[in-house]
Amino acid sequence: MNKIITLNNGKKLEIQLASFEKGHKLLKAVTREIESVKLELGLKGNMKDLMSMDVNDDAMNTIKDVVSRLIYSDTVEVALWDCMAVVLIDDKKVSRETFEDLEMRQYFLVVVKEVLVYNLAPFFGSIGSLLSGITSKITGSQKQK
């Protein structure tokens, strides 16, 4: 199913999921870029309670570092444009030429974010069960000692 978003200028952004190969290439590129970023999210209390996230200086620096690495990564850019080959704005294929128009340039990062999230989200759908399995194995081995 395609994701359709109306941009602030009234244009319709339609995102189609890229092929597994292209999405996986994007996942690997993004992972490579953010693996060295130290995550300081300002969580207080229980890690499961993400709603209590306090946006402090450390959290803002983490966000800045992740966004910066993704923006200046040539590898992410190539993988992202591969995924954007099936994205439309007002039924026209998105290309670099789309953003030569100064009015459209302000929407570049919005389109990039939406394409990234839409193409990466399916890879993380069952990560909770994966992590809970790892956690139970760790806690189980600690109880046996």
C-alpha positions as CSV (number, residue, x, y, z in Angstrom):
1,M,0.0,0.0,0.0
2,N,1.3,3.4,-0.9
3,K,1.6,6.2,1.6
4,I,0.0,9.5,0.5
5,I,0.8,12.8,2.2
6,T,-0.4,16.3,1.3
7,L,2.4,18.8,1.5
8,N,1.9,22.3,2.9
9,N,1.7,23.6,-0.6
10,G,-1.2,21.3,-1.4
11,K,0.8,18.9,-3.6
12,K,0.3,15.2,-3.1
13,L,3.3,13.1,-2.2
14,E,2.9,9.4,-2.9
15,I,5.5,7.0,-1.6
16,Q,5.6,3.5,-2.8
17,L,7.7,0.9,-0.9
18,A,11.0,0.2,-2.8
19,S,12.0,-3.3,-3.6
20,F,13.5,-5.4,-0.8
21,E,17.0,-5.1,-2.4
22,K,16.8,-1.3,-2.5
23,G,15.3,-1.0,1.0
24,H,17.9,-3.3,2.4
25,K,20.7,-1.3,0.8
26,L,19.2,1.8,2.4
27,L,19.0,0.0,5.8
28,K,22.7,-1.0,5.6
29,A,23.8,2.5,4.6
30,V,21.8,4.2,7.4
31,T,23.1,1.6,9.9
32,R,26.7,2.1,8.8
33,E,26.3,5.9,9.3
34,I,24.7,5.9,12.8
35,E,26.5,3.0,14.4
36,S,29.2,5.2,15.8
37,V,26.8,7.9,17.1
38,K,26.6,7.7,20.9
39,L,22.9,7.7,21.8
40,E,22.0,10.1,24.6
41,L,18.2,10.3,24.5
42,G,17.5,11.8,28.0
43,L,15.3,8.9,29.0
44,K,14.4,9.1,32.7
45,G,12.9,6.2,34.7
46,N,11.9,3.0,32.9
47,M,13.4,2.5,29.5
48,K,10.0,1.1,28.3
49,D,8.3,4.4,29.0
50,L,9.4,6.4,26.0
51,M,6.6,9.0,26.6
52,S,8.7,10.3,29.5
53,M,11.5,11.3,27.2
54,D,13.1,14.5,28.3
55,V,14.7,16.4,25.4
56,N,17.8,17.8,27.0
57,D,21.1,18.9,25.4
58,D,22.4,15.3,25.1
59,A,19.3,14.3,23.3
60,M,19.4,17.3,21.0
61,N,23.1,16.5,20.2
62,T,22.2,12.9,19.4
63,I,19.5,14.0,17.0
64,K,21.8,16.5,15.4
65,D,24.6,13.9,15.0
66,V,22.2,11.3,13.4
67,V,20.6,13.8,11.0
68,S,24.0,15.3,10.0
69,R,25.5,11.9,9.3
70,L,22.5,10.9,7.2
71,I,22.5,14.2,5.2
72,Y,26.2,14.2,4.3
73,S,26.6,10.5,3.6
74,D,27.1,9.8,-0.1
75,T,26.2,6.1,0.5
76,V,22.8,7.0,2.1
77,E,22.2,9.5,-0.7
78,V,22.7,6.9,-3.4
79,A,20.5,4.3,-1.6
80,L,17.8,6.9,-0.9
81,W,17.6,8.1,-4.5
82,D,17.2,4.4,-5.5
83,C,14.2,4.2,-3.2
84,M,12.9,7.6,-4.5
85,A,12.6,6.2,-8.0
86,V,9.1,5.1,-7.3
87,V,8.0,8.3,-5.4
88,L,5.5,10.7,-7.0
89,I,4.6,14.3,-6.4
90,D,1.3,15.2,-8.1
91,D,1.6,12.0,-10.2
92,K,5.1,13.0,-11.5
93,K,8.2,11.0,-10.7
94,V,10.4,12.7,-8.1
95,S,13.9,13.4,-9.4
96,R,16.7,15.8,-8.6
97,E,15.1,18.2,-11.1
98,T,12.0,18.3,-8.8
99,F,13.9,20.2,-6.3
100,E,15.5,22.7,-8.7
101,D,12.2,24.6,-8.3
102,L,12.8,26.9,-5.3
103,E,9.3,26.4,-4.0
104,M,9.8,22.6,-3.9
105,R,13.3,22.8,-2.4
106,Q,11.8,23.5,1.0
107,Y,10.1,20.1,0.8
108,F,13.3,18.2,0.1
109,L,14.0,17.2,3.7
110,V,10.3,16.4,4.3
111,V,10.3,14.0,1.3
112,V,13.6,12.5,2.3
113,K,12.4,11.8,5.9
114,E,9.1,10.3,4.7
115,V,10.9,8.0,2.2
116,L,13.4,7.0,4.8
117,V,10.8,6.1,7.4
118,Y,8.5,4.4,5.0
119,N,11.2,2.2,3.6
120,L,13.0,1.4,6.8
121,A,10.0,0.8,9.1
122,P,9.2,-2.7,7.7
123,F,12.6,-3.9,8.8
124,F,11.9,-3.0,12.4
125,G,8.4,-4.4,12.7
126,S,9.4,-7.4,14.8
127,I,12.5,-6.0,16.5
128,G,10.6,-6.0,19.8
129,S,10.2,-9.7,19.8
130,L,13.8,-10.2,18.7
131,L,15.1,-8.0,21.6
132,S,12.8,-9.7,24.1
133,G,14.2,-13.0,23.1
134,I,17.7,-11.8,23.6
135,T,16.8,-10.2,26.9
136,S,15.2,-13.4,28.2
137,K,18.2,-15.5,27.2
138,I,20.5,-13.0,29.0
139,T,18.4,-12.9,32.2
140,G,17.9,-16.7,32.0
141,S,21.6,-17.3,31.9
142,Q,22.1,-14.9,34.8
143,K,19.6,-16.8,36.9
144,Q,21.4,-20.1,36.4
145,K,24.6,-18.8,37.9
